[in-house]
Amino acid sequence: MISLAGRDIIHSWGKFVFTGMGLGLLIGITLSMAGIYRGMVDDAKVLLDNSGADLWVVQKDTLGPYAESSSIYDDIWRRISGMPGVYQAANITYLTMQVGKQDGDVRAMVTGVTPGKPGTPGWPTHLVAGRQITRSHYEAVADIASGFKLGDRIQIRRNHYTIVGLTRRMVSSNGDPMVFIPLKDAQEAQFLKDNDAIREQRRRTIENPIFNRPGVPGLVDAVIASQSTNPYVNAVLVQVETGHTPEEVAELIRRWKRLTVYTRSQMEEILVGKLIATSARPVSYTHLRAHETVLDLVCRLLLEKKKIPLTIPQHHAYALPPYTTLHTYHRQITN
């Protein structure tokens, strides 16, 4: 039997080599995909670990700041802090954007954190250089993956910030490095409008007879002032006191504050589910064409040149004849 197998291999040596290479490539791709997926899941878990929170309080009927938009008033944390079983609570904002630097932009998740001390929920951990944020404006702590260095000047919207600290393993679920700035600055950055939009909004407010009443002086100024501030945050991070479980504290907040609250396990399920949904998203034909190799291009051109007949899928049968060439089919579906 072994002799017959050896003869068959010698007789079809080329097929054997190419089959082995194909299987090896398939196994390598499978292992790479598994490794990439596990790395993405690990980044998501690290994001939750570094937040220092046991509970995430978000806008009602939303999945939280890591999966979709969430907006709640920034004074809710005070009422949550006084509830039984709550050790401390802190506001936080998240905004993925391009952070400007002299030699180019860097895509990062800008995180607004509240003033406090080490251990405050949301504060950057694992500092490798520098210090934490101590001022209420224009200081930042960045992950080393961003490429920033101590003393660098970065631009977020119209404001400039100085990097005073560097941290590691602080990345978003998408792998973007995190940049921490004071909460008030982050709130302004989320809803900051350009000068033309601000002037247009003020003009509309002044011309509105509801706000600009002759007998109510100062009303229009108060309305304009309220339009220029942002009283919202994306979430409140809560740490639970010893002796209480996150589930019982979460139920109290849901009952009395009419908000959605997630525990660590629930938030992890949301993040992993988001990663699976993103990874399973179908890739468009345009995307495949943009990433095709030279080998793919040669094969496609040879097939189009030979005009090999191709059966059209059922959902395209209404628009095309039963049989057509690959070239004709491609031209019609792309047009």
Backbone hydrogen bonds, N-H to C=O, Kabsch-Sander energy under -0.5 kcal/mol:
donor,donor_aa,acceptor,acceptor_aa,energy
5,A,1,M,-2.2
6,G,2,I,-2.5
7,R,3,S,-2.3
8,D,4,L,-2.4
9,I,5,A,-2.2
10,I,6,G,-2.4
11,H,7,R,-2.6
12,S,8,D,-2.2
13,W,10,I,-0.9
16,F,12,S,-2.3
17,V,13,W,-2.3
18,F,14,G,-2.5
19,T,15,K,-2.6
20,G,16,F,-2.3
21,M,17,V,-2.5
22,G,18,F,-2.5
23,L,19,T,-2.6
24,G,20,G,-2.5
25,L,21,M,-2.5
26,L,22,G,-2.5
27,I,23,L,-2.7
28,G,24,G,-2.5
29,I,25,L,-2.6
30,T,26,L,-2.4
31,L,27,I,-2.6
32,S,28,G,-2.3
33,M,29,I,-2.7
34,A,30,T,-2.2
35,G,31,L,-2.4
36,I,32,S,-2.8
37,Y,33,M,-2.4
38,R,34,A,-2.4
39,G,35,G,-2.1
40,M,36,I,-2.2
41,V,37,Y,-2.4
42,D,38,R,-2.3
43,D,39,G,-2.2
44,A,40,M,-1.9
45,K,41,V,-2.2
46,V,42,D,-2.4
47,L,43,D,-2.1
48,L,44,A,-1.5
49,D,45,K,-2.6
50,N,46,V,-2.9
51,S,47,L,-0.8
52,G,48,L,-0.6
52,G,49,D,-1.1
53,A,48,L,-0.6
54,D,238,V,-3.0
55,L,238,V,-2.0
56,W,262,Y,-2.3
57,V,55,L,-0.5
57,V,236,V,-2.6
58,V,56,W,-0.6
58,V,260,T,-2.9
62,T,59,Q,-1.3
67,A,64,G,-1.1
68,E,64,G,-2.4
72,I,233,V,-2.6
74,D,231,P,-2.5
76,I,73,Y,-1.3
78,R,75,D,-0.8
79,R,75,D,-0.8
80,I,76,I,-2.1
81,S,77,W,-2.3
82,G,78,R,-1.0
83,M,80,I,-1.7
86,V,83,M,-1.7
87,Y,85,G,-0.6
87,Y,239,Q,-2.8
88,Q,239,Q,-1.2
90,A,237,L,-2.0
92,I,235,A,-1.7
93,T,112,G,-1.3
95,L,110,V,-1.6
97,M,95,L,-0.5
97,M,108,A,-2.6
99,V,97,M,-0.5
99,V,106,V,-3.2
100,G,98,Q,-0.5
100,G,155,Q,-2.6
104,G,101,K,-1.4
106,V,99,V,-2.2
108,A,97,M,-2.7
109,M,177,P,-2.3
110,V,95,L,-3.2
110,V,108,A,-0.8
111,T,109,M,-0.5
111,T,179,V,-3.0
112,G,93,T,-1.7
113,V,111,T,-0.6
113,V,181,I,-2.1
114,T,91,N,-0.6
120,T,117,K,-2.2
122,G,51,S,-2.6
123,W,120,T,-2.2
128,V,166,L,-2.7
129,A,166,L,-1.4
131,R,164,V,-2.4
140,A,162,T,-2.1
141,V,180,F,-1.9
142,A,165,G,-2.1
143,D,178,M,-1.8
144,I,167,T,-2.5
146,S,143,D,-1.9
147,G,144,I,-1.4
151,G,163,I,-2.8
152,D,149,K,-2.2
154,I,152,D,-0.6
154,I,161,Y,-2.6
155,Q,100,G,-2.3
156,I,159,N,-2.4
159,N,156,I,-1.7
161,Y,154,I,-2.9
162,T,138,Y,-1.6
163,I,152,D,-2.4
164,V,140,A,-2.8
164,V,162,T,-0.7
165,G,140,A,-1.0
166,L,129,A,-2.6
167,T,142,A,-2.2
168,R,126,H,-0.9
171,V,169,R,-0.6
172,S,176,D,-2.7
175,G,172,S,-1.7
178,M,170,M,-2.1
179,V,109,M,-2.2
180,F,141,V,-3.6
181,I,111,T,-2.5
183,L,113,V,-1.9
186,A,182,P,-2.0
187,Q,183,L,-2.7
188,E,184,K,-1.9
189,A,185,D,-2.2
190,Q,186,A,-1.8
191,F,187,Q,-1.1
192,L,188,E,-0.5
198,I,194,D,-2.1
199,R,195,N,-2.5
200,E,196,D,-2.3
201,Q,197,A,-2.2
202,R,198,I,-2.3
203,R,199,R,-2.3
204,R,200,E,-2.2
205,T,201,Q,-2.0
206,I,202,R,-2.5
207,E,203,R,-2.1
208,N,204,R,-0.7
208,N,205,T,-0.6
211,F,208,N,-0.8
212,N,208,N,-2.4
213,R,211,F,-1.2
216,V,213,R,-1.2
219,L,216,V,-1.3
222,A,218,G,-1.9
223,V,219,L,-2.2
224,I,220,V,-2.3
225,A,221,D,-2.3
226,S,222,A,-2.0
227,Q,223,V,-1.7
228,S,224,I,-0.9
229,T,226,S,-0.8
233,V,72,I,-2.8
234,N,92,I,-1.3
235,A,92,I,-1.6
236,V,57,V,-2.1
237,L,90,A,-2.9
238,V,55,L,-2.3
239,Q,88,Q,-2.8
241,E,85,G,-2.6
244,H,241,E,-1.6
249,V,245,T,-1.8
250,A,246,P,-2.5
251,E,247,E,-1.9
252,L,248,E,-1.6
253,I,249,V,-2.2
254,R,250,A,-2.4
255,R,251,E,-2.0
256,W,252,L,-2.3
257,K,253,I,-2.4
258,R,254,R,-0.8
259,L,253,I,-0.5
260,T,58,V,-1.6
262,Y,56,W,-2.2
264,R,54,D,-0.7
267,M,263,T,-2.5
268,E,264,R,-2.1
269,E,265,S,-1.9
270,I,266,Q,-1.9
271,L,267,M,-2.3
272,V,268,E,-2.6
273,G,269,E,-2.5
274,K,270,I,-2.2
275,L,271,L,-2.1
276,I,272,V,-2.4
277,A,273,G,-2.3
278,T,274,K,-2.3
279,S,275,L,-2.5
280,A,276,I,-2.1
281,R,278,T,-0.9
288,L,284,S,-1.9
289,R,285,Y,-2.5
290,A,286,T,-1.9
291,H,287,H,-1.1
291,H,288,L,-0.6
292,E,289,R,-0.8
297,L,293,T,-2.3
298,V,294,V,-2.4
299,C,295,L,-2.3
300,R,296,D,-2.5
301,L,297,L,-2.5
302,L,298,V,-2.3
303,L,299,C,-2.2
304,E,300,R,-2.3
305,K,301,L,-2.2
306,K,302,L,-2.2
307,K,303,L,-1.2
308,I,303,L,-1.2
310,L,324,T,-1.9
312,I,322,P,-1.1
316,H,313,P,-1.7
317,A,314,Q,-1.3
319,A,316,H,-1.2
320,L,316,H,-1.2
324,T,310,L,-1.1
326,L,308,I,-0.9
329,Y,325,T,-2.8
330,H,326,L,-2.6
331,R,327,H,-2.4
332,Q,328,T,-2.2
333,I,329,Y,-2.3
334,T,330,H,-1.9
335,N,331,R,-1.3
